[in-house]
Amino acid sequence: KDTGKIEHKMFKDVLDEFDEGDVFVANDTKVFPAKLYGNKEKTGAVIEVFLLRELNRESILWDVLVDPARKIRIGNKLYFGENDELVAEVIDNTTSRGRTLRFLFDGSYEEFMEVIAKLGETPIPKYLEREVEPEDRERFQTIYADKLGAVAVPTAGLHFSKQLLKRLEIKGIDLTFLTLHIGLGTFRPVEVEDLTKHKVDSEQLIIPEDCVARVNRAKAEGRRVVSVGATAMRAMETSVSTTDTLKPYNGWTNKFIFPKYDFKISDALIT
């Protein structure tokens, strides 16, 4: 960093750059199959519905994107699955493509999510220019993915294998987790000259006490805190105390980091 020298190595050599006592902070969000295909009542037109975020669990209200949007108005009903296992009613327009849907479903939340898992597709990046394959459900997850809620995978974490995590442990490098549920905004290009005008969608963030304790202990001991990916970096920079330590967090963040930024928590970024 001092000299600006750049080296090319294999990712498995990443551990050579870090020492015992350093802490890797990773995002353990899990991608859920957020893309559904429904049929509009009466016309049967096929409508793509992209689940963005849950608004109310009891009423089963979701913020979604629909395509083609011009066909979908308040009051329309959409039917999903060969046997109409799921029905949703449009109750609000949020943006040109955005809608609020109320799912009409009698079972528990777990049963509802099981139906979503059965009917939904894993959203994959457009630049792959291919159809979704069944293997994508596993392929587009980090090996430590745990908390369901993202529409995109935290890609820096895809490079970690079970063997690498074991070597991390043997070397004495700590690994801790926070959860940032990545939303569709992650794909939105920056189209403004003035970066302060770029709007970032809010995403749900949970930083647990255990993560906070490990990070702050490392900082107190002069060890390095390493963000595994930009989402972990943004998450930690969202919740900084007045003494530049990490604080627990449970809420939403629309943190947008651009030059010149004074990083408070992370010492390094794996990206």
QUIFEN-V736654 format. One line per field, one symbol per residue. ss: DSSP state (H for helix, E for strand, - for the rest). psi: psi as a letter, one per 20 degrees, with the letter a starting at -180 (. if undefined). A space follows every 50 residues. Layout:
BEGIN
ss = ???
psi = ???
END
This chain:
BEGIN
ss = ----------HHHHHHH-----EEEEE-EEE---EEEEEE-----EEEEE EEEEEE----EEEEEEE-HHH-----EEEE-----EEEEEEEE----EEE EEEE----HHHHHHHHHHH-E----HHH-------HHHH-------EEEE ----HHHHH--HHHHHHHHHH--EEEEEEE---HHHH-------HHH--- --EEEEE-HHHHHHHHHHHH----EEEE-HHHHHHHHH-E-----E--EE EEE--------------EEE-
psi = hhijppqprqhijhhhirrpiqppoqokqppqnipqprppqghjpppppo ogqphoggilpqprqqpphhiorphqqppqqhklhpqqppiqpgahiqqp qopnphargghghhgghghrqppqqhihlrqqqhihhhhlqrijpgopiq iqqnhhihiprhghhghgghijpqprqrooopahhhipqojqgohiippp qqqppporhgggggghggghjjrqpopnqhhhghghihmprijkrqqqqn bqqkpoprqppophgqiqpp.
END
